[in-house]
């Protein structure tokens, strides 16, 4: 029987350790570790210590950065009485492979590899030989087995000569910026060719559907196309196609126009604009009141006459207007990928941004083709009047709730103090309760018929709305609201600024600085690295990260080892400068976007965008702490 101890590594790690111990007893570790210091050197200088892992090409160790989900990342360090400071280890470019044992994509170094650790020597050393210790921690594997992780220490000798430190030996070279989980690797995809770039764009388009900004458009789309299905002479497939093509076109054209006229941050500026948010919020309320039966949405007299002569054309204008609304609503959450493309477009590149925008928006819009198609067929079913009207009313309640998200965005930027965390939570609570009461037949609207009885499905749906309303209501009495719901709520404010941790304040002892220069000054005084959070007042993904990832106990423990800097790029003091800084230095306008800097303002690592994997974010933070 073939024995493959790696096959179920994550599920039976205890068994693997036993097997690994047996293998270690039976076989010699295939890795030999050697080290060499840059010598001779002078007191106070920075030298490089080279640590080489040598093995046959069938074996590999894992990279220093961007490794998680099972494999053990390698670590290298240098210590000794002559060492004042050790910098982050550097590595050659790793190979990116799909590891069949762990069933993930990961980074490896096969065969012989030399890693470099920068070391600053103490300034009071006398001439002579000094002994250092180079430590390597690694896990070595091949295609069928792994040895347990192992730590090896080897002695290194450095010779100190007389003389003052040389000016070209004073700077500690930082590790090359590495991207961890969530990395887009846009340039790498372009270099691999068009197919690789298209696959990346498609993947990011489908992943964007999981972001919170998309969900408000679901009830809008269903209600709008339910009404379209009730009209005579409309072709459902053609209507859905126009809507889908409209989304693709507005995403691509509007995004590129914004890049031309407003620069790479154009999409973010539009999504965060208080008047755009006010318009969308008002539009949602307008639709909701129509669905409640308060009025029928009609064109002005002159336009109605035009519509009678060009009925199909006028209908398509309305659909394209809905596609534009969809685009404006979703811009904030899709800028992680779009931000990189728009930076390229703003710098004069056109082919890849246009291709990327079209492919990305196609994947993003595809599910809404079916979401636009089915309600039209449902509306054409016989005897659909009663229950279809109930569907429209429930969609009206949901649109009313969604409107508050955009009104609160306007409030945050303009500082009204009306649509606050508490007030929106209270209104949402009552909306959900009213929806439940309506489904039970206790609340009648103009187009409703009396209900003598209700079905089981309607009763269960009413129970769901009432339960959700009660859950939201508990947030008014101090119970924390986390997860996806919290990301839609206006953030809680402390002294006029967003409170990162949410309503229960689990990390209230963390201090956030809102000026980078101040943060760097504190970093130099304390020796701590700087964690920079590029965020926004209207950024839904930012709120999700803050309420779900930032509140994890392990993340909070690591945060205490950083100087924490929070830079708003869509409002507040000098937000335009912060926007330009993100684009010019890091080549993206994405929100959220996280960077770790050394006290000397050198980039150590970056983490672009949203993640639901806490371990990926912890790996990123650990890179900064290892510096």
C-alpha positions as CSV (number, residue, x, y, z in Angstrom):
1,X,0.0,0.0,0.0
2,X,1.4,3.4,-1.0
3,X,1.9,5.6,2.1
4,X,1.2,9.4,1.6
5,X,1.4,11.1,4.9
6,X,0.7,14.6,3.4
7,X,-2.6,13.8,1.9
8,X,-4.7,14.7,4.9
9,X,-2.3,17.1,6.6
10,X,-4.9,19.6,7.9
11,X,-7.3,17.0,9.2
12,X,-4.8,14.6,10.8
13,X,-1.9,16.8,11.7
14,X,-1.2,14.7,14.9
15,X,-0.8,11.5,12.8
16,X,1.5,13.5,10.4
17,X,3.8,14.5,13.3
18,X,4.1,10.8,14.4
19,X,4.8,9.8,10.8
20,X,7.3,12.6,10.4
21,X,9.1,11.6,13.6
22,X,9.4,8.1,12.2
23,X,10.7,9.3,8.9
24,X,13.2,11.6,10.7
25,X,14.4,8.6,12.6
26,X,14.8,6.5,9.5
27,X,16.1,9.1,7.0
28,X,18.6,11.9,7.1
29,X,17.2,15.4,6.7
30,X,17.9,16.2,3.0
31,X,18.7,19.9,3.8
32,X,22.2,21.2,4.7
33,X,22.4,24.7,6.0
34,X,25.5,26.9,5.7
35,X,26.0,30.6,6.4
36,X,28.5,33.3,5.6
37,X,28.9,36.9,6.7
38,X,30.0,39.9,4.7
39,X,33.5,40.4,6.1
40,X,35.6,42.2,7.0
41,X,33.3,44.9,8.3
42,X,33.5,47.9,10.7
43,X,31.8,48.6,13.9
44,X,28.3,50.2,13.4
45,X,28.0,49.0,9.8
46,X,25.2,47.0,8.2
47,X,26.4,43.7,6.8
48,X,24.5,40.9,5.0
49,X,24.6,37.4,6.3
50,X,23.9,34.8,3.6
51,X,22.1,31.6,4.7
52,X,22.0,28.8,2.1
53,X,19.7,25.8,2.2
54,X,21.1,23.1,-0.1
55,X,19.2,20.0,-1.2
56,X,18.4,17.9,-4.2
57,X,16.1,19.5,-6.8
58,X,13.2,17.2,-5.9
59,X,13.0,18.7,-2.4
60,X,11.9,22.3,-1.5
61,X,11.4,24.6,1.4
62,X,8.7,27.2,1.5
63,X,9.1,30.9,0.9
64,X,9.3,33.5,3.6
65,X,6.2,35.4,2.7
66,X,2.8,34.7,1.2
67,X,2.6,31.1,2.6
68,X,-0.4,30.0,4.6
69,X,-3.1,27.4,4.8
70,X,-1.0,24.4,5.8
71,X,2.7,24.7,4.7
72,X,5.1,26.2,7.1
73,X,6.8,29.4,5.9
74,X,10.6,29.5,6.3
75,X,12.2,31.9,8.8
76,X,15.8,33.1,9.1
77,X,17.5,35.1,11.8
78,X,20.9,36.1,13.1
79,X,21.9,36.7,16.7
80,X,25.0,37.3,18.7
81,X,26.7,39.7,21.1
82,X,27.9,41.8,18.2
83,X,24.5,42.3,16.8
84,X,22.6,45.5,17.5
85,X,19.6,45.0,15.1
86,X,18.4,42.4,12.6
87,X,16.3,43.3,9.6
88,X,13.8,41.3,7.6
89,X,15.2,38.4,5.7
90,X,15.3,38.7,1.9
91,X,14.7,35.9,-0.6
92,X,15.0,35.3,-4.3
93,X,11.8,35.2,-6.3
94,X,10.0,32.0,-5.2
95,X,8.3,29.6,-7.6
96,X,4.5,29.7,-7.4
97,X,3.0,26.1,-7.6
98,X,-0.2,24.2,-6.8
99,X,0.8,22.0,-3.9
100,X,-1.3,18.8,-4.3
101,X,-0.5,17.7,-0.8
102,X,-2.1,20.8,0.8
103,X,-4.4,21.4,-2.2
104,X,-3.5,25.1,-2.3
105,X,-1.4,27.5,-4.4
106,X,1.8,28.3,-2.5
107,X,5.4,29.6,-2.9
108,X,8.5,27.4,-2.7
109,X,12.3,27.4,-3.1
110,X,13.5,24.1,-4.6
111,X,17.1,22.9,-4.6
112,X,19.8,25.3,-3.4
113,X,18.6,28.7,-2.3
114,X,20.4,31.6,-0.6
115,X,18.6,33.9,1.8
116,X,20.0,37.2,3.1
117,X,19.6,38.7,6.5
118,X,20.7,42.3,7.0
119,X,22.5,42.8,10.4
120,X,23.5,46.1,12.0
121,X,26.7,45.6,14.1
122,X,27.2,47.4,17.4
123,X,29.1,50.7,17.2
124,X,31.4,50.0,20.1
125,X,33.0,46.8,18.8
126,X,36.8,46.6,19.0
127,X,38.8,45.1,16.0
128,X,38.8,41.3,16.0
129,X,36.7,38.2,15.2
130,X,33.2,37.9,16.5
131,X,30.9,34.8,16.5
132,X,27.3,35.1,15.2
133,X,24.6,32.5,15.1
134,X,22.5,32.1,11.9
135,X,19.2,30.3,12.6
136,X,17.1,28.7,9.8
137,X,13.6,27.4,10.5
138,X,12.0,25.4,7.6
139,X,9.8,22.6,6.5
140,X,11.3,20.5,3.7
141,X,9.0,18.5,1.4
142,X,8.9,16.7,-2.0
143,X,5.9,15.6,-4.1
144,X,5.0,12.7,-1.7
145,X,6.1,13.5,1.8
146,X,7.2,16.2,4.3
147,X,9.6,16.2,7.2
148,X,8.5,17.9,10.4
149,X,9.5,21.6,10.7
150,X,13.1,21.9,11.9
151,X,15.3,24.6,13.3
152,X,19.0,24.6,12.5
153,X,21.7,27.0,13.9
154,X,25.1,27.4,12.4
155,X,28.0,29.6,13.6
156,X,29.2,32.6,11.5
157,X,32.4,34.6,12.0
158,X,32.7,38.2,11.2
159,X,36.0,40.1,11.3
160,X,35.9,43.7,12.5
161,X,38.6,46.0,11.2
162,X,39.6,49.4,12.4
163,X,38.0,52.5,10.9
164,X,34.8,54.6,11.0
165,X,31.6,53.1,9.4
166,X,31.5,53.6,5.7
167,X,28.6,55.7,4.3
168,X,27.6,53.0,1.9
169,X,27.3,50.5,4.7
170,X,24.8,52.3,6.9
171,X,21.4,51.6,5.3
172,X,19.6,48.4,6.1
173,X,18.0,47.2,2.8
174,X,14.4,46.2,3.5
175,X,12.9,43.0,2.2
176,X,11.3,43.4,-1.2
177,X,7.6,44.2,-0.9
178,X,5.6,41.0,-0.8
179,X,1.9,40.6,-1.4
180,X,0.1,38.0,0.7
181,X,-3.4,36.6,0.5
182,X,-5.7,38.7,-1.6
183,X,-2.9,39.8,-4.0
184,X,-4.1,40.6,-7.4
185,X,-0.7,40.1,-9.1
186,X,-1.9,42.2,-12.0
187,X,1.5,42.7,-13.6
188,X,2.4,39.0,-13.3
189,X,-0.9,38.1,-15.1
190,X,-0.1,40.5,-17.9
191,X,3.3,39.1,-18.3
192,X,1.9,35.6,-18.6
193,X,-0.3,36.6,-21.5
194,X,-3.8,37.5,-22.5
195,X,-5.4,34.3,-21.3
196,X,-3.9,34.6,-17.8
197,X,-5.1,38.3,-17.6
198,X,-8.6,37.4,-18.7
199,X,-8.9,34.6,-16.2
200,X,-7.7,37.0,-13.4
201,X,-10.3,39.6,-14.5
202,X,-13.1,37.0,-14.6
203,X,-12.1,35.7,-11.2
204,X,-12.1,39.2,-9.6
205,X,-15.5,39.9,-11.3
206,X,-17.1,36.9,-9.7
207,X,-15.4,37.6,-6.3
208,X,-16.8,41.1,-6.4
209,X,-20.3,39.7,-6.2
210,X,-19.5,38.7,-2.6
211,X,-18.9,42.3,-1.6
212,X,-21.6,44.1,0.5
213,X,-22.3,46.9,-2.0
214,X,-23.9,44.5,-4.5
215,X,-26.8,43.4,-2.3
216,X,-28.9,46.6,-2.3
217,X,-29.2,46.2,-6.1
218,X,-30.9,42.8,-5.8
219,X,-34.3,44.0,-4.6
220,X,-34.1,47.0,-7.0
221,X,-33.5,44.7,-9.9
222,X,-36.2,42.2,-8.9
223,X,-38.8,45.0,-8.4
224,X,-37.9,46.9,-11.5
225,X,-38.1,43.9,-13.8
226,X,-41.2,42.5,-12.1
227,X,-42.9,45.8,-13.2
228,X,-41.4,45.3,-16.7
229,X,-42.9,41.8,-16.9
230,X,-46.4,43.2,-16.2
231,X,-46.2,45.4,-19.3
232,X,-47.5,44.1,-22.6
233,X,-45.2,43.5,-25.6
234,X,-41.9,43.3,-23.7
235,X,-39.4,40.6,-24.5
236,X,-37.9,39.3,-21.2
237,X,-34.7,38.0,-22.7
238,X,-34.0,41.1,-24.7
239,X,-34.8,43.3,-21.6
240,X,-32.3,41.2,-19.5
241,X,-29.7,41.4,-22.1
242,X,-30.0,45.2,-22.4
243,X,-29.6,45.5,-18.6
244,X,-26.5,43.2,-18.6
245,X,-24.9,45.0,-21.5
246,X,-25.8,48.3,-19.9
247,X,-23.9,47.3,-16.7
248,X,-20.9,46.2,-18.7
249,X,-20.9,49.4,-20.8
250,X,-21.4,51.8,-17.9
251,X,-18.7,50.1,-15.8
252,X,-16.2,50.2,-18.6
253,X,-16.9,53.6,-20.2
254,X,-17.7,55.5,-17.0
255,X,-14.6,54.0,-15.2
256,X,-12.3,55.0,-18.0
257,X,-13.8,58.5,-18.4
258,X,-13.4,59.0,-14.6
259,X,-9.7,57.9,-15.0
260,X,-9.2,60.4,-17.8
261,X,-10.9,63.4,-16.2
262,X,-10.5,62.8,-12.4
263,X,-7.4,60.5,-12.4
264,X,-7.0,57.0,-10.9
265,X,-9.2,57.8,-7.9
266,X,-12.1,58.9,-10.1
267,X,-14.3,55.9,-9.3
268,X,-13.7,56.3,-5.6
269,X,-14.5,60.1,-5.8
270,X,-17.8,59.4,-7.6
271,X,-18.8,56.6,-5.2
272,X,-18.0,58.8,-2.2
273,X,-19.6,62.0,-3.5
274,X,-22.3,63.0,-1.1
275,X,-24.6,64.3,-3.8
276,X,-24.4,61.1,-5.8
277,X,-25.2,59.1,-2.6
278,X,-28.1,61.5,-1.9
279,X,-29.4,61.0,-5.4
280,X,-29.2,57.2,-5.2
281,X,-30.8,57.2,-1.7
282,X,-33.7,59.4,-3.0
283,X,-34.1,57.2,-6.0
284,X,-34.5,54.1,-3.8
285,X,-37.1,55.8,-1.7
286,X,-38.9,57.0,-4.8
287,X,-39.1,53.4,-6.0
288,X,-40.1,52.0,-2.6
289,X,-43.1,54.4,-2.3
290,X,-44.2,53.4,-5.8
291,X,-44.0,49.7,-4.8
292,X,-46.1,50.5,-1.7
293,X,-48.8,51.8,-4.0
294,X,-48.5,55.5,-3.2
295,X,-48.3,56.3,-6.9
296,X,-47.5,54.9,-10.3
297,X,-44.2,55.9,-11.8
298,X,-45.0,57.8,-15.0
299,X,-43.0,60.0,-17.4
300,X,-43.8,63.7,-17.8
301,X,-46.5,64.4,-20.4
302,X,-44.1,65.3,-23.2
303,X,-42.0,62.2,-22.6
304,X,-45.1,60.0,-22.5
305,X,-46.1,61.2,-26.0
306,X,-42.5,60.3,-27.1
307,X,-42.8,56.9,-25.4
308,X,-46.1,56.1,-27.2
309,X,-44.3,56.7,-30.5
310,X,-41.1,54.9,-29.5
311,X,-42.3,52.6,-26.8
312,X,-39.6,50.0,-27.0
313,X,-36.9,52.6,-27.2
314,X,-38.2,54.4,-24.2
315,X,-38.3,51.2,-22.2
316,X,-34.7,50.5,-23.0
317,X,-33.7,54.0,-21.8
318,X,-35.2,53.1,-18.4
319,X,-33.3,49.8,-18.3
320,X,-30.0,51.6,-19.1
321,X,-30.8,54.1,-16.4
322,X,-31.1,51.2,-14.0
323,X,-27.7,49.8,-15.2
324,X,-26.2,53.2,-14.5
325,X,-27.7,53.1,-11.0
326,X,-26.2,49.7,-10.5
327,X,-22.8,50.9,-11.5
328,X,-22.8,53.9,-9.2
329,X,-24.1,51.7,-6.3
330,X,-21.3,49.1,-6.7
331,X,-18.3,51.3,-7.5
332,X,-17.1,51.4,-3.9
333,X,-16.8,47.7,-3.5
334,X,-15.3,46.9,-7.0
335,X,-12.5,49.4,-6.9
336,X,-10.0,46.8,-5.5
337,X,-9.4,45.5,-9.0
338,X,-10.6,48.5,-10.9
339,X,-8.3,50.7,-8.9
340,X,-5.2,49.1,-10.4
341,X,-6.7,49.3,-13.9
342,X,-7.7,52.9,-13.5
343,X,-4.2,53.8,-12.3
344,X,-2.8,52.2,-15.6
345,X,-5.4,54.1,-17.6
346,X,-4.6,57.4,-15.9
347,X,-1.0,56.8,-16.8
348,X,-1.8,56.4,-20.5
349,X,-2.1,52.7,-20.9
350,X,-5.3,51.7,-22.6
351,X,-5.4,48.1,-24.0
352,X,-5.1,46.2,-20.7
353,X,-7.4,48.5,-18.7
354,X,-10.2,48.4,-21.3
355,X,-9.9,44.6,-21.7
356,X,-9.8,44.2,-17.9
357,X,-12.8,46.4,-17.3
358,X,-14.9,44.7,-20.0
359,X,-14.1,41.1,-18.8
360,X,-14.4,42.1,-15.1
361,X,-17.8,43.8,-15.6
362,X,-19.1,40.9,-17.7
363,X,-18.5,38.4,-14.9
364,X,-19.9,40.9,-12.4
365,X,-23.1,41.5,-14.4
366,X,-23.8,37.9,-15.5
367,X,-25.9,36.8,-12.4
368,X,-28.0,40.0,-12.8
369,X,-29.0,38.8,-16.3
370,X,-30.9,35.9,-14.6
371,X,-32.0,38.1,-11.8
372,X,-33.6,40.4,-14.4
373,X,-35.1,37.5,-16.4
374,X,-37.0,35.4,-13.9
375,X,-39.2,38.2,-12.4
376,X,-40.5,39.0,-15.9
377,X,-41.6,35.5,-16.5
378,X,-43.1,35.3,-13.0
379,X,-45.1,38.4,-13.6
380,X,-46.6,36.8,-16.8
381,X,-47.8,33.7,-14.9
382,X,-51.6,33.4,-14.6
383,X,-53.1,34.4,-11.2
384,X,-49.9,36.2,-10.2
385,X,-51.7,39.4,-9.0
386,X,-52.1,38.8,-5.2
387,X,-48.8,37.2,-4.3
388,X,-46.9,39.3,-6.8
389,X,-48.1,42.4,-5.2
390,X,-46.9,41.1,-1.8
391,X,-43.5,40.5,-3.4
392,X,-43.4,44.1,-4.7
393,X,-44.3,45.4,-1.2
394,X,-41.5,43.4,0.5
395,X,-39.1,44.6,-2.1
396,X,-40.3,48.1,-1.3
397,X,-39.4,47.6,2.4
398,X,-35.9,46.3,1.4
399,X,-35.3,49.3,-1.0
400,X,-36.3,51.6,1.8
401,X,-33.7,50.0,4.1
402,X,-31.1,50.2,1.3
403,X,-31.8,53.9,0.8
404,X,-30.6,54.6,4.4
405,X,-27.2,53.3,3.5
406,X,-26.7,56.0,0.9
407,X,-28.3,58.7,2.9
408,X,-25.9,57.8,5.8
409,X,-23.0,58.1,3.4
410,X,-24.1,61.6,2.6
411,X,-24.5,62.3,6.3
412,X,-21.0,61.1,7.1
413,X,-19.3,63.4,4.5
414,X,-21.5,66.5,5.1
415,X,-21.7,66.0,8.9
416,X,-25.5,66.3,9.3
417,X,-25.7,64.0,12.3
418,X,-29.2,62.8,11.3
419,X,-28.6,59.3,9.8
420,X,-26.4,58.1,12.6
421,X,-25.6,54.5,13.6
422,X,-28.4,54.5,16.2
423,X,-31.0,56.2,14.1
424,X,-30.5,54.0,11.1
425,X,-30.4,50.8,13.3
426,X,-33.8,52.0,14.8
427,X,-35.3,52.6,11.4
428,X,-34.1,49.3,10.1
429,X,-35.6,47.5,13.1
430,X,-39.0,49.1,12.5
431,X,-38.8,48.3,8.7
432,X,-38.2,44.6,9.4
433,X,-41.0,44.5,12.0
434,X,-43.4,46.3,9.6
435,X,-42.5,43.8,6.8
436,X,-43.3,40.9,9.1
437,X,-46.6,42.4,10.2
438,X,-47.5,43.0,6.5
439,X,-46.8,39.4,5.6
440,X,-49.1,38.3,8.4
441,X,-51.9,40.3,6.8
442,X,-52.2,42.8,9.6
443,X,-51.1,45.8,7.5
444,X,-52.9,46.5,4.2
445,X,-51.7,48.9,1.5
446,X,-53.8,50.4,-1.4
447,X,-53.3,47.6,-3.9
448,X,-53.9,44.7,-1.3
449,X,-56.9,42.5,-1.1
450,X,-58.1,41.3,2.3
451,X,-56.5,38.1,3.5
452,X,-58.7,35.4,5.1
453,X,-55.8,33.1,5.7
454,X,-52.1,32.9,5.0
455,X,-49.9,30.1,3.7
456,X,-47.2,28.3,5.6
457,X,-44.5,29.9,3.4
458,X,-45.8,33.4,4.1
459,X,-46.0,32.7,7.8
460,X,-42.4,31.5,7.9
461,X,-41.2,34.5,5.9
462,X,-43.0,36.8,8.3
463,X,-41.4,35.0,11.2
464,X,-38.0,35.5,9.6
465,X,-38.6,39.3,9.2
466,X,-39.9,39.7,12.8
467,X,-36.9,37.7,14.2
468,X,-34.5,39.8,12.2
469,X,-36.2,43.0,13.4
470,X,-35.9,41.9,17.0
471,X,-32.2,41.0,16.5
472,X,-31.5,44.5,15.1
473,X,-33.4,46.0,18.0
474,X,-31.0,44.4,20.5
475,X,-28.3,46.5,19.0
476,X,-30.1,49.6,20.4
477,X,-29.6,48.3,23.9
478,X,-25.8,47.6,23.8
479,X,-25.6,44.2,22.0
480,X,-22.9,44.3,19.4
481,X,-23.9,44.0,15.8
482,X,-21.1,42.4,13.7
483,X,-20.7,40.7,10.4
484,X,-22.2,41.8,7.1
485,X,-25.0,43.9,8.8
486,X,-22.5,46.1,10.6
487,X,-20.7,47.0,7.3
488,X,-24.0,48.5,6.0
489,X,-24.7,50.5,9.1
490,X,-23.2,53.9,9.5
491,X,-20.1,53.6,11.7
492,X,-20.2,54.6,15.3
493,X,-18.3,57.8,16.0
494,X,-16.0,58.8,18.9
495,X,-15.1,62.4,19.0
496,X,-16.2,62.8,15.4
497,X,-14.1,59.9,14.1
498,X,-15.0,56.4,13.2
499,X,-14.7,53.9,16.0
500,X,-12.9,50.9,14.4
501,X,-14.1,48.1,16.7
502,X,-17.8,48.4,16.6
503,X,-20.4,48.8,19.3
504,X,-18.7,46.6,22.0
505,X,-15.3,48.3,21.7
506,X,-13.1,45.2,22.1
507,X,-10.0,47.1,21.1
508,X,-10.8,50.4,22.7
509,X,-7.2,50.5,24.1
510,X,-5.8,50.8,20.5
511,X,-4.8,54.3,19.5
512,X,-5.1,55.3,15.8
513,X,-3.2,58.2,14.4
514,X,-4.7,60.0,11.4
515,X,-1.5,61.6,10.1
516,X,1.3,59.6,8.6
517,X,4.1,62.0,9.6
518,X,3.0,61.7,13.2
519,X,2.9,58.0,13.0
520,X,6.4,57.7,11.5
521,X,7.7,60.0,14.3
522,X,6.2,57.7,16.9
523,X,7.6,54.7,15.1
524,X,11.2,56.2,15.2
525,X,10.8,56.9,18.9
526,X,9.5,53.4,19.7
527,X,11.1,51.2,17.0
528,X,7.7,49.8,16.1
529,X,6.6,49.3,12.5
530,X,3.8,51.4,11.1
531,X,0.5,49.8,10.0
532,X,-1.3,52.1,7.5
533,X,-5.0,51.7,6.8
534,X,-6.2,53.5,3.7
535,X,-9.9,53.7,4.4
536,X,-13.0,55.7,3.6
537,X,-16.1,57.1,5.4
538,X,-18.3,55.5,2.7
539,X,-16.3,52.3,2.2
540,X,-18.5,49.3,3.0
541,X,-15.7,46.8,2.6
542,X,-13.6,48.9,5.1
543,X,-16.4,48.6,7.7
544,X,-16.6,44.8,7.1
545,X,-12.8,44.4,7.7
546,X,-13.0,46.6,10.8
547,X,-15.8,44.7,12.4
548,X,-14.8,41.2,11.5
549,X,-11.0,41.0,11.0
550,X,-9.7,43.9,13.1
551,X,-11.7,42.5,16.1
552,X,-10.1,39.1,16.0
553,X,-8.2,38.6,19.3
554,X,-5.0,37.5,17.5
555,X,-5.2,40.5,15.2
556,X,-5.7,42.9,18.1
557,X,-2.7,41.4,19.9
558,X,-0.5,42.1,16.9
559,X,-1.9,45.6,16.4
560,X,-0.5,46.5,19.8
561,X,3.0,45.9,18.4
562,X,2.4,48.5,15.6
563,X,2.0,52.3,15.3
564,X,-1.5,52.4,13.8
565,X,-2.2,55.0,11.2
566,X,-5.6,55.5,9.5
567,X,-5.9,57.6,6.4
568,X,-9.3,58.6,4.9
569,X,-9.2,59.1,1.2
570,X,-12.8,60.1,0.5
571,X,-13.3,62.9,3.0
572,X,-11.9,64.7,6.0
573,X,-8.7,66.7,6.4
574,X,-6.4,66.7,3.4
575,X,-8.1,63.6,1.9
576,X,-7.0,64.6,-1.6
577,X,-3.4,64.5,-0.6
578,X,-3.9,61.1,1.1
579,X,-5.6,59.9,-2.1
580,X,-2.6,61.0,-4.2
581,X,-0.2,59.5,-1.8
582,X,-1.8,56.1,-2.1
583,X,-1.9,56.2,-5.9
584,X,1.6,57.7,-6.5
585,X,3.5,55.5,-4.0
586,X,1.5,52.2,-4.1
587,X,0.0,52.4,-7.6
588,X,-3.6,51.8,-6.5
589,X,-6.7,53.7,-5.4
590,X,-8.3,50.6,-3.8
591,X,-10.2,50.8,-0.5
592,X,-9.5,49.2,1.9
593,X,-5.7,49.0,1.3
594,X,-3.2,48.1,4.0
595,X,0.6,48.8,4.1
596,X,3.3,48.1,6.7
597,X,6.2,50.6,6.8
598,X,9.4,50.6,8.7
599,X,10.2,53.5,11.1
600,X,12.4,54.8,8.2
601,X,9.3,54.9,5.9
602,X,10.4,51.8,3.9
603,X,7.7,49.5,2.6
604,X,7.8,46.1,4.3
605,X,4.5,44.5,3.0
606,X,1.2,45.4,1.5
607,X,-2.3,43.7,1.7
608,X,-4.8,44.9,-0.9
609,X,-8.5,44.7,-0.2
610,X,-11.0,42.5,1.5
611,X,-10.4,39.1,2.9
612,X,-12.5,36.7,5.0
613,X,-9.4,34.6,6.0
614,X,-8.0,35.9,9.3
615,X,-4.9,33.7,8.8
616,X,-4.0,35.5,5.6
617,X,-4.2,38.9,7.4
618,X,-2.2,37.5,10.4
619,X,0.6,36.4,7.9
620,X,0.7,39.9,6.6
621,X,1.0,41.4,10.0
622,X,3.7,38.9,11.0
623,X,5.8,40.0,8.0
624,X,5.8,43.5,9.5
625,X,6.7,42.3,13.0
626,X,9.5,40.1,11.6
627,X,11.2,43.2,10.2
